[in-house]
Amino acid sequence: MEDASFPYRLGTDCSEDVVGRLAAYKASRYLVVADTTVAELYGIGLTARIDQEAGPARLLVHEVGEVNKGLATVGALAEQALEHGADRRSVVVALGGGVTGNIAGLLAALLFRGIRLVHVPTTVVAMLDSVLSLKQAVNATFGKNLVGTFHQPIEVLADTAMLRTLPEREIRSGMGEVVKNALAIRPSMLGRLGAALRPDARYDDETLRWIIAESLAAKADVTRDDKHERRAGLVLEYGHTVGHAIEHASHGQVAHGSGVAVGMTIAAEVSRLMGHTDGALVALHRELVTAAGVEPAIPASVDPARVKNWLTYDNKRGYLEHRAGHTPMVLLSAPGEVLHTGAMPLVPVPLALLDEVVDGAAARGPGADHGPAGDGAAYAAAGPLR
């Protein structure tokens, strides 16, 4: 198998090391991609230092937000990069969170059919999740991350000092992904993580480094032999079926990890109703998500009808044989115990059941009393095939 490993350097207050590592690549141009907020906080200063100490550098800025993660943004940045002299020896530096990482990643993949990419993540979600993926994708009208390709970064340079300027919303979003890693992949984290989670989103550097290191290990466990995340790596999609739908339906107002956190509680309730788990797993999901500072319910500002519409465009469609009226989901029977259909960590879920749970989550949060949704007997036949 092609080697998909690359260096990940994690530190605190290490901006000098970041510039030094970039200088080692002796690029003809350093193309620093950032959104308007990160450009002001870090982009202008970092680009100036790269220009002085490593080589010619240009800051390419895009508008903030998920709504701007599309091909139009990538195209505009590509034109700017070429205008500023980008060539095959250039390096794209993705400075920011998951949105910028995907935009810059796809830009690097497309310029000259692929140039070097370095991630300098500035959010929790980016540090422990998105920069580890080879998937570089942007959104389409019909859903999240539907247009893209695979492109491997040459290095990740993470400085937890950059997390100090994050709003609480983004910290909580990151913790949603951490909870996912613990529940779906690395249950050995649960004890310490449960004690460390803070609804006020205030974490010290030591705790953040531990959380990030554990999440890196979790992702490595399932992608070591599945670099394109098409088999075992699909477990990383836990909570994402509904999470992406919530995020898309909110026009990006719900942060990615927060959407995933709610999506996990819905997935746990679906698993219970299909007879694969019990209320204790649902309660554990809700407890951890709440401890991370995320309300385990679809926000009142998000129309559940729009959420249900986006469910039909989920990016996991096609991994299982088509089954009318169903959508594939990652489901658990217990922490770290993923349900399978054959060799795939996916289960066909009746859309009628999923819609029912989404409606319940919009009203009061999934699994609040286990009453109106029934006992799941009508749905048990749609369970895993293994």
C-alpha positions as CSV (number, residue, x, y, z in Angstrom):
1,M,0.0,0.0,0.0
2,E,1.2,3.5,-0.7
3,D,2.7,5.2,2.4
4,A,0.2,7.7,3.7
5,S,2.3,8.8,6.7
6,F,3.4,12.4,7.3
7,P,5.0,14.3,10.2
8,Y,2.6,15.9,12.8
9,R,4.4,18.3,15.1
10,L,2.5,19.5,18.2
11,G,3.7,22.2,20.5
12,T,2.8,25.3,22.4
13,D,4.1,28.8,21.7
14,C,6.3,27.4,18.8
15,S,5.8,29.9,16.0
16,E,9.5,30.1,15.4
17,D,9.6,26.3,14.8
18,V,6.7,26.6,12.4
19,V,8.6,29.2,10.2
20,G,11.8,27.1,10.5
21,R,10.0,23.9,9.3
22,L,8.4,25.8,6.3
23,A,11.8,27.2,5.4
24,A,13.2,23.7,5.1
25,Y,11.0,23.1,2.0
26,K,12.8,25.8,0.0
27,A,9.6,26.7,-1.9
28,S,9.5,29.1,-4.8
29,R,6.4,30.6,-3.2
30,Y,4.6,30.1,0.0
31,L,0.8,30.5,-0.5
32,V,-0.7,31.1,2.9
33,V,-4.5,30.5,2.8
34,A,-6.6,31.9,5.6
35,D,-10.1,33.3,6.2
36,T,-10.6,37.0,7.0
37,T,-10.6,36.4,10.8
38,V,-7.5,34.2,10.9
39,A,-5.7,36.5,8.4
40,E,-6.0,39.4,10.9
41,L,-5.0,37.2,14.0
42,Y,-2.1,35.2,12.5
43,G,-2.0,35.4,8.7
44,I,-0.5,38.8,8.2
45,G,2.3,38.2,10.8
46,L,3.1,34.7,9.8
47,T,3.2,35.5,6.1
48,A,5.6,38.4,6.8
49,R,7.9,36.2,8.8
50,I,7.8,33.5,6.1
51,D,8.7,36.1,3.5
52,Q,11.6,37.3,5.6
53,E,13.0,34.0,6.8
54,A,11.9,31.3,4.3
55,G,11.1,32.8,0.9
56,P,8.5,34.8,-1.1
57,A,5.1,34.5,0.6
58,R,1.7,35.6,-0.3
59,L,-1.5,35.7,1.9
60,L,-4.6,34.5,0.1
61,V,-7.7,35.4,2.0
62,H,-11.3,33.9,1.7
63,E,-14.5,34.9,3.4
64,V,-15.3,33.3,6.8
65,G,-17.8,30.4,7.1
66,E,-19.0,27.1,5.8
67,V,-21.2,28.9,3.2
68,N,-18.0,30.0,1.4
69,K,-16.5,26.5,1.2
70,G,-17.3,25.9,-2.5
71,L,-15.6,25.6,-5.9
72,A,-16.1,29.4,-6.5
73,T,-13.8,30.2,-3.6
74,V,-11.2,27.6,-4.7
75,G,-11.3,29.0,-8.2
76,A,-10.8,32.6,-7.0
77,L,-7.8,31.6,-4.8
78,A,-6.3,29.6,-7.7
79,E,-6.4,32.7,-9.9
80,Q,-4.7,34.8,-7.2
81,A,-2.1,32.1,-6.6
82,L,-1.2,32.0,-10.3
83,E,-1.2,35.8,-10.5
84,H,1.4,35.9,-7.7
85,G,3.7,33.4,-9.5
86,A,2.7,30.0,-8.1
87,D,4.5,27.1,-9.8
88,R,5.1,23.4,-9.2
89,R,7.7,24.2,-6.5
90,S,5.3,26.3,-4.4
91,V,3.8,25.2,-1.1
92,V,0.3,25.9,0.0
93,V,0.1,26.7,3.8
94,A,-3.4,26.1,5.1
95,L,-3.7,28.4,8.1
96,G,-7.0,28.0,9.9
97,G,-9.8,25.5,10.8
98,G,-11.5,22.8,8.9
99,V,-13.1,25.0,6.3
100,T,-9.8,26.7,5.3
101,G,-8.0,23.3,5.5
102,N,-10.4,21.8,2.9
103,I,-10.3,24.9,0.7
104,A,-6.5,25.1,0.8
105,G,-6.2,21.3,0.5
106,L,-8.3,21.2,-2.7
107,L,-6.4,24.2,-4.1
108,A,-3.1,22.4,-3.5
109,A,-4.5,19.2,-5.2
110,L,-5.6,21.1,-8.3
111,L,-2.8,23.6,-8.9
112,F,-0.5,21.9,-11.5
113,R,-2.3,18.7,-10.7
114,G,-0.9,18.7,-7.2
115,I,1.6,20.8,-5.2
116,R,2.9,20.5,-1.7
117,L,0.5,21.2,1.2
118,V,1.3,22.0,4.8
119,H,-1.4,22.4,7.5
120,V,-1.0,25.0,10.3
121,P,-4.4,24.3,12.1
122,T,-5.8,27.0,14.4
123,T,-8.9,25.2,15.7
124,V,-9.4,22.1,17.9
125,V,-11.4,20.3,15.1
126,A,-8.6,21.0,12.6
127,M,-5.8,19.9,15.0
128,L,-7.4,16.6,16.0
129,D,-9.5,15.7,13.0
130,S,-9.6,17.4,9.7
131,V,-5.9,17.9,9.0
132,L,-5.3,14.1,9.5
133,S,-7.4,13.2,6.5
134,L,-6.3,12.9,2.9
135,K,-9.8,14.0,1.9
136,Q,-9.9,17.5,0.4
137,A,-13.4,18.5,-0.5
138,V,-15.8,21.5,-0.7
139,N,-19.6,21.7,-0.6
140,A,-22.1,21.6,-3.3
141,T,-25.7,22.9,-3.4
142,F,-26.8,19.4,-2.5
143,G,-24.6,18.9,0.6
144,K,-21.3,19.0,2.4
145,N,-18.0,17.7,1.0
146,L,-19.5,16.3,-2.2
147,V,-16.8,17.7,-4.6
148,G,-13.2,16.9,-4.0
149,T,-10.3,14.5,-4.2
150,F,-7.5,13.0,-2.1
151,H,-4.3,14.9,-1.5
152,Q,-1.7,14.2,1.2
153,P,-0.1,17.0,3.2
154,I,3.6,16.9,3.6
155,E,3.4,18.0,7.2
156,V,1.2,19.3,10.0
157,L,2.5,22.1,12.3
158,A,0.2,22.6,15.3
159,D,0.7,25.2,18.0
160,T,-1.9,25.0,20.8
161,A,-1.2,28.7,21.6
162,M,-3.3,29.5,18.6
163,L,-6.3,28.0,20.3
164,R,-6.3,30.8,22.9
165,T,-8.0,33.2,20.6
166,L,-10.8,30.7,19.6
167,P,-14.4,31.6,20.6
168,E,-16.0,29.2,23.0
169,R,-18.3,28.0,20.2
170,E,-15.3,26.6,18.3
171,I,-13.8,24.9,21.4
172,R,-17.1,23.2,22.1
173,S,-17.2,22.1,18.4
174,G,-13.8,20.5,18.7
175,M,-14.8,18.7,21.8
176,G,-17.7,17.2,19.9
177,E,-15.2,15.4,17.7
178,V,-13.2,14.3,20.7
179,V,-16.3,12.7,22.2
180,K,-16.9,10.9,18.9
181,N,-13.3,9.5,18.9
182,A,-13.8,8.3,22.5
183,L,-17.2,6.7,21.9
184,A,-16.6,5.1,18.5
185,I,-12.9,4.3,18.5
186,R,-11.0,4.7,21.7
187,P,-13.2,4.0,24.8
188,S,-10.1,3.9,26.9
189,M,-10.3,7.7,26.8
190,L,-13.8,7.9,28.4
191,G,-12.8,8.0,32.1
192,R,-10.3,10.8,31.9
193,L,-12.2,12.6,29.1
194,G,-15.4,12.6,31.2
195,A,-13.6,14.3,34.0
196,A,-11.8,16.8,31.8
197,L,-14.7,18.0,29.7
198,R,-15.9,21.5,30.7
199,P,-19.1,23.2,29.6
200,D,-17.4,26.6,29.9
201,A,-14.9,25.5,27.2
202,R,-11.8,26.5,29.3
203,Y,-9.0,24.0,28.9
204,D,-5.3,24.3,29.9
205,D,-2.5,23.5,27.4
206,E,-1.6,20.2,29.0
207,T,-5.2,18.9,28.7
208,L,-5.5,20.1,25.1
209,R,-2.2,18.3,24.2
210,W,-3.5,15.1,25.8
211,I,-6.9,15.4,24.0
212,I,-5.2,16.0,20.7
213,A,-2.7,13.2,21.1
214,E,-5.4,10.7,22.0
215,S,-7.5,11.8,19.1
216,L,-4.5,11.4,16.7
217,A,-4.0,7.9,18.0
218,A,-7.7,7.1,17.5
219,K,-7.7,8.2,13.9
220,A,-4.5,6.3,13.3
221,D,-6.1,3.2,14.6
222,V,-8.7,3.1,11.9
223,T,-6.9,4.7,8.9
224,R,-3.5,2.9,9.2
225,D,-4.7,0.4,6.5
226,D,-7.4,2.6,5.0
227,K,-5.9,5.9,4.1
228,H,-8.9,6.9,1.9
229,E,-11.4,6.1,4.7
230,R,-13.5,3.8,2.6
231,R,-13.6,0.8,4.9
232,A,-12.6,0.7,8.5
233,G,-12.0,4.5,8.4
234,L,-15.7,5.1,7.8
235,V,-16.2,4.8,11.6
236,L,-14.8,8.4,11.7
237,E,-18.2,9.3,10.1
238,Y,-20.0,8.5,13.4
239,G,-22.5,11.2,14.0
240,H,-21.9,12.8,10.7
241,T,-25.0,11.7,8.8
242,V,-27.3,13.9,10.9
243,G,-24.4,16.2,11.9
244,H,-23.7,17.3,8.4
245,A,-27.4,17.7,7.7
246,I,-27.8,19.9,10.7
247,E,-24.8,21.9,9.7
248,H,-26.0,22.3,6.1
249,A,-29.6,23.1,7.2
250,S,-28.3,25.9,9.5
251,H,-26.2,27.5,6.7
252,G,-23.1,27.0,8.8
253,Q,-24.5,28.6,11.9
254,V,-24.1,25.3,13.8
255,A,-20.4,24.5,14.1
256,H,-19.2,21.2,12.6
257,G,-18.3,19.4,15.8
258,S,-21.5,20.6,17.5
259,G,-23.6,19.2,14.7
260,V,-21.7,15.9,15.0
261,A,-22.3,15.8,18.7
262,V,-26.0,16.1,18.2
263,G,-25.8,13.6,15.4
264,M,-24.2,11.1,17.7
265,T,-27.0,11.3,20.2
266,I,-29.5,10.7,17.4
267,A,-27.4,7.8,16.1
268,A,-27.4,6.2,19.6
269,E,-31.2,6.6,19.8
270,V,-31.6,5.0,16.3
271,S,-29.4,2.1,17.4
272,R,-31.5,1.6,20.5
273,L,-34.8,1.7,18.5
274,M,-33.3,-0.9,16.1
275,G,-32.6,-3.2,19.0
276,H,-28.8,-3.0,18.9
277,T,-28.2,-1.2,22.2
278,D,-29.9,0.0,25.3
279,G,-30.8,3.3,27.0
280,A,-27.5,3.4,28.9
281,L,-25.5,4.1,25.7
282,V,-28.0,6.9,24.8
283,A,-27.6,8.3,28.3
284,L,-23.8,8.2,28.0
285,H,-23.9,10.1,24.8
286,R,-26.1,12.8,26.2
287,E,-24.0,13.1,29.3
288,L,-20.7,13.5,27.4
289,V,-22.1,15.9,24.8
290,T,-23.7,18.0,27.6
291,A,-20.4,18.0,29.5
292,A,-18.7,19.3,26.4
293,G,-21.1,22.3,26.5
294,V,-23.3,21.2,23.6
295,E,-27.1,20.9,24.0
296,P,-28.0,17.4,22.8
297,A,-30.8,18.6,20.6
298,I,-31.3,20.2,17.2
299,P,-31.3,24.0,17.8
300,A,-34.6,25.7,17.6
301,S,-33.2,27.9,14.8
302,V,-32.8,24.9,12.6
303,D,-35.8,23.6,10.6
304,P,-36.0,19.8,11.1
305,A,-37.7,19.5,7.7
306,R,-34.5,20.9,6.1
307,V,-32.4,18.5,8.2
308,K,-34.4,15.5,6.9
309,N,-34.1,16.7,3.4
310,W,-30.3,16.8,3.6
311,L,-30.2,13.3,5.0
312,T,-30.9,12.0,1.5
313,Y,-27.7,13.5,0.2
314,D,-25.3,12.0,2.7
315,N,-21.8,11.3,1.3
316,K,-21.9,7.6,2.5
317,R,-24.4,6.7,-0.1
318,G,-23.2,4.0,-2.4
319,Y,-21.0,2.0,0.1
320,L,-23.8,-0.5,0.7
321,E,-26.2,-2.0,-1.9
322,H,-29.0,0.4,-2.5
323,R,-32.0,-0.2,-0.3
324,A,-35.1,1.9,-1.0
325,G,-36.2,4.1,1.9
326,H,-32.9,3.6,3.8
327,T,-29.7,5.4,4.3
328,P,-26.3,4.0,5.6
329,M,-25.2,5.1,9.0
330,V,-22.4,4.3,11.5
331,L,-24.0,2.9,14.6
332,L,-22.7,1.5,17.9
333,S,-23.9,-1.3,20.1
334,A,-21.5,-0.2,22.9
335,P,-18.5,2.2,23.2
336,G,-16.0,1.1,20.7
337,E,-18.3,-1.6,19.3
338,V,-19.3,-0.6,15.7
339,L,-22.0,-2.5,13.9
340,H,-21.2,-3.9,10.5
341,T,-22.9,-4.9,7.3
342,G,-20.5,-7.5,6.0
343,A,-17.1,-5.9,6.2
344,M,-18.4,-2.3,6.2
345,P,-18.9,-0.4,9.4
346,L,-22.3,0.8,8.2
347,V,-26.0,-0.2,8.8
348,P,-28.9,0.5,6.5
349,V,-31.3,2.7,8.6
350,P,-35.0,3.2,7.6
351,L,-35.4,6.9,6.7
352,A,-38.8,6.8,8.4
353,L,-37.2,5.9,11.7
354,L,-34.4,8.4,11.3
355,D,-36.9,11.1,10.5
356,E,-38.9,10.2,13.6
357,V,-35.8,10.5,15.8
358,V,-34.8,13.8,14.1
359,D,-38.3,15.2,14.9
360,G,-37.9,14.1,18.5
361,A,-34.5,15.7,18.8
362,A,-35.8,18.9,17.5
363,A,-38.6,18.9,20.1
364,R,-36.7,18.0,23.2
365,G,-33.5,16.0,22.4
366,P,-33.2,12.4,21.4
367,G,-34.0,9.7,24.0
368,A,-35.5,12.0,26.5
369,D,-38.1,9.5,27.6
370,H,-38.0,6.7,25.0
371,G,-41.8,6.9,24.7
372,P,-43.3,8.2,21.4
373,A,-40.7,6.6,19.1
374,G,-41.8,3.1,20.2
375,D,-39.8,0.0,20.9
376,G,-38.2,-0.4,17.5
377,A,-39.8,-3.7,16.7
378,A,-40.9,-2.6,13.3
379,Y,-37.4,-1.6,12.3
380,A,-35.3,-4.5,13.6
381,A,-35.3,-6.3,10.3
382,A,-33.3,-3.5,8.8
383,G,-30.4,-4.1,11.1
384,P,-26.9,-5.2,10.3
385,L,-26.4,-8.2,8.0
386,R,-23.5,-9.7,9.9
